[in-house]
Amino acid sequence: MAQKYIDYDMIQKYTELPDFPEFRTRILYAFLNRHSELHDYSELFSLVTSLVQLGLDTHDTVSITNQAKDMKSARSRQIKVLAGDYFSARFYFLLAEAGHIAMIGTLSDAICEANRLKIVFYQTLKSVNLTSEEYVAQSVEIRSRIYKAFSQFMEGSLYKVWPEILRLFTLCELLLQEIGKPEKQQQPDSWSFGYMLQQISKEERRNMQLEEPDPGKIRSIWMKYKISSQLYQLLETTTRQLQDKLRTLESKELSEELKLIGEPFDRYLSTPKVLEEI
């Protein structure tokens, strides 16, 4: 449903979009689809929430400065700004068209809170005092904030389990993305960067905090402290916690649906390369 808003030739030609928030969106749909009154709108609410999240994520990838000298980089920056605005506009339009004005207010409040959390997060990053555990907790809170806005609508036992299941899915999603980044692309707002800063020597720290760190030295630090193995183990632990939580659900149907959504985590951990790393 979101594809028709995302697959524009102009976007594909000049820039790349962040990953679609698939896991968070699918579990939101699964929960809303079991609501006594909101199940008829589960597709619409899941769609607009995913577009809001994608809009925020797209704006997050816009470079801070506008000093791109080549036309390709400058155009990419412009398209990201416009694409983020467009996704947000679709959210307003689709809800207004369907007459769900109150939901516009609910999600708008969540957007404001997510942006507030980002400001606090980035201010902490500047001080280089953020531990890897704090990075994970704050990153997951920011990523899940829009979806957490639906907590107030959850019924019965689902009201209690929604925040924790959302947190665990979001954390697994975050870890998969971290694992997928090459070590040379790790940034100060990554778990890996924060973890390395906690472990390394003063000389290694100086190398990492250079404006243009030596890729070879970064890779050496990465291998020395077995960052990939640490990420895999954290993903394995979180996946087990998620599986345990899903077993406690009263609705076995919902439990099975959520297990299917989380299957990519299990498949990834069962690959020979990952098993060797762990």
C-alpha positions in Angstrom: 0.0 0.0 0.0 2.9 2.4 0.7 4.7 1.5 -2.4 2.8 3.9 -4.7 3.8 6.8 -2.4 7.5 5.7 -2.3 8.3 4.5 -5.8 8.7 7.8 -7.6 11.1 8.1 -10.5 12.6 11.3 -9.2 13.4 9.7 -5.8 14.9 6.5 -7.4 17.0 8.5 -9.8 18.5 11.0 -7.5 18.6 9.6 -4.0 18.0 6.6 -1.7 15.4 6.3 1.0 15.9 4.8 4.5 14.7 1.3 5.2 10.9 1.0 5.3 9.8 0.4 9.0 8.4 -3.0 8.0 8.5 -4.8 11.4 7.0 -2.0 13.4 4.3 -1.5 10.8 3.4 -5.1 10.5 3.0 -5.7 14.3 0.9 -2.5 14.6 -1.4 -3.8 11.9 -1.6 -7.2 13.7 -2.6 -5.5 17.0 -5.1 -3.0 15.5 -6.7 -5.8 13.4 -7.9 -7.3 16.6 -9.5 -4.2 18.0 -13.2 -4.3 18.4 -13.8 -0.9 16.7 -10.5 0.0 14.9 -10.0 -3.2 12.9 -11.7 -1.6 9.9 -9.1 1.1 9.9 -6.0 -1.1 10.7 -4.7 -0.8 7.2 -5.2 3.0 7.0 -3.6 3.6 10.4 -0.7 1.3 9.7 -0.1 2.9 6.4 -0.1 6.6 7.6 2.1 5.7 10.6 4.6 4.1 8.3 4.6 7.1 6.0 5.1 9.4 9.0 8.0 7.3 10.2 9.6 7.2 6.8 9.2 10.9 6.4 11.1 11.5 9.7 13.7 8.9 8.8 14.2 10.6 5.4 14.7 14.0 7.0 17.2 12.5 9.4 19.4 11.5 6.4 19.6 15.1 5.1 23.1 16.5 5.6 23.5 19.2 8.2 25.3 21.6 5.8 24.4 22.5 2.3 28.0 22.5 0.9 27.7 19.8 -1.7 29.7 20.9 -4.7 28.6 18.4 -7.3 25.1 18.5 -8.7 24.3 14.9 -7.9 24.9 15.4 -4.1 23.0 18.7 -4.1 20.1 17.2 -5.9 20.0 14.2 -3.6 19.8 16.5 -0.6 17.0 18.5 -2.2 15.0 15.3 -3.0 15.3 14.0 0.5 13.9 17.2 2.0 11.0 17.1 -0.5 10.4 13.4 -0.1 10.2 13.7 3.7 7.7 16.5 3.4 5.7 14.6 0.9 5.3 11.5 3.1 4.2 13.7 6.0 1.7 15.4 3.7 0.2 12.1 2.7 -0.3 11.2 6.3 -2.4 14.4 6.9 -4.3 14.0 3.6 -5.2 10.3 4.0 -6.5 10.7 7.6 -8.3 14.0 6.8 -9.9 12.4 3.7 -11.2 9.5 5.9 -12.4 11.8 8.6 -10.0 10.8 11.3 -9.1 14.3 12.5 -8.5 13.1 16.1 -5.9 10.6 14.9 -4.0 13.5 13.1 -3.7 15.1 16.5 -2.6 11.9 18.2 0.2 11.2 15.7 1.2 14.9 15.5 1.8 14.9 19.3 3.9 11.7 18.9 5.9 13.4 16.2 6.7 16.4 18.5 7.7 14.0 21.3 9.9 12.0 18.9 11.7 15.2 17.8 12.2 16.2 21.4 13.8 12.9 22.2 16.1 13.3 19.2 17.3 16.7 20.4 18.1 15.2 23.8 19.8 12.3 22.1 22.0 14.3 19.8 23.0 16.7 22.7 24.2 13.7 24.6 26.1 12.4 21.6 28.0 15.6 21.4 29.4 15.0 24.9 30.6 11.5 23.8 29.3 10.2 27.2 26.6 7.9 25.8 27.2 4.3 26.6 26.2 1.5 24.2 23.4 0.5 26.5 22.1 4.1 26.7 22.4 4.4 22.9 20.2 1.3 22.5 17.6 2.5 25.0 17.3 6.0 23.5 17.4 4.9 19.9 14.6 2.3 20.5 12.5 4.9 22.3 12.9 7.3 19.4 12.1 4.7 16.7 9.1 3.4 18.5 7.6 6.7 19.7 5.2 7.1 16.8 3.9 3.6 17.1 3.7 3.8 20.9 1.0 6.5 20.3 -1.4 3.7 19.7 -1.0 2.3 23.3 -4.0 4.2 24.4 -6.2 2.3 21.9 -5.1 -1.2 22.8 -7.8 -3.3 24.4 -7.7 -5.8 27.3 -4.5 -7.7 27.8 -3.0 -6.2 24.6 -2.7 -2.8 26.4 -0.1 -4.3 28.7 2.0 -6.3 26.2 2.0 -3.8 23.3 4.8 -1.5 24.6 7.2 -4.4 25.4 6.6 -6.3 22.2 7.0 -3.1 20.2 10.3 -2.4 22.1 11.7 -5.9 21.4 10.8 -5.8 17.7 12.3 -2.3 17.3 15.5 -3.4 19.1 15.9 -6.5 16.8 15.3 -4.2 13.8 17.9 -1.8 15.0 20.5 -4.5 15.6 19.9 -6.0 12.1 20.6 -2.6 10.6 23.7 -2.1 12.8 25.1 -5.5 11.7 24.4 -4.6 8.1 26.7 -1.5 8.3 30.3 -2.0 7.3 32.6 -1.0 10.2 33.9 2.0 8.2 30.4 3.4 8.0 29.9 3.4 11.8 28.9 6.8 13.0 28.9 8.4 16.5 25.1 7.7 16.7 25.6 3.9 16.3 25.7 1.2 19.0 29.0 -0.1 17.7 30.7 3.4 17.9 29.5 3.8 21.5 30.6 0.3 22.5 34.1 0.8 21.0 34.5 4.1 22.8 33.8 2.3 26.1 36.4 -0.3 25.5 39.3 1.3 23.6 42.5 3.0 24.8 43.1 6.8 24.7 45.1 6.6 21.5 42.4 4.5 19.8 39.8 6.9 21.0 41.7 9.9 19.4 41.8 8.0 16.1 38.1 7.3 16.1 37.2 10.9 16.9 39.2 12.4 14.1 37.1 14.3 11.5 38.2 11.7 8.9 39.2 8.6 10.8 41.6 6.1 9.1 39.4 3.3 7.8 42.2 0.8 8.4 42.5 1.7 12.1 38.7 1.7 12.5 38.7 -1.9 11.1 41.5 -2.9 13.3 39.6 -1.7 16.4 36.5 -3.4 15.1 38.2 -6.7 14.8 40.2 -6.3 18.1 37.0 -5.9 20.2 34.9 -8.4 18.2 32.1 -5.9 17.5 30.3 -8.2 15.0 30.2 -11.0 17.6 28.9 -8.6 20.2 26.1 -7.4 17.9 25.1 -11.0 17.0 25.0 -12.1 20.6 22.8 -9.1 21.5 20.5 -9.9 18.6 20.3 -13.5 19.8 19.5 -12.5 23.3 16.8 -10.0 22.2 15.3 -12.5 19.8 14.9 -15.1 22.6 13.3 -12.5 24.9 10.9 -11.7 22.1 10.0 -15.4 21.6 9.4 -15.8 25.4 7.2 -12.8 25.4 5.1 -14.0 22.5 4.5 -17.3 24.3 2.7 -15.4 27.1 0.0 -13.9 24.8 -3.5 -14.9 25.5 -4.3 -15.0 21.8 -2.5 -17.9 20.2 -3.5 -16.6 16.8 -1.8 -13.3 17.4 1.2 -15.1 18.9 1.6 -17.1 15.8 1.2 -14.1 13.5 3.9 -12.2 15.4 6.2 -15.2 15.3 5.9 -15.2 11.5 6.7 -11.5 11.4 9.8 -12.1 13.5 11.1 -15.1 11.5 13.7 -13.0 9.6 15.6 -12.6 13.0 15.7 -16.3 13.5 16.7 -17.0 9.9 19.5 -14.5 10.1 20.9 -16.0 13.3 20.8 -19.5 11.9 23.0 -18.7 8.9 26.5 -20.4 9.0 28.4 -17.1 9.0 26.5 -15.8 12.0 26.8 -19.1 13.9 30.6 -19.0 13.3 30.8 -15.4 14.6 28.8 -16.2 17.7 
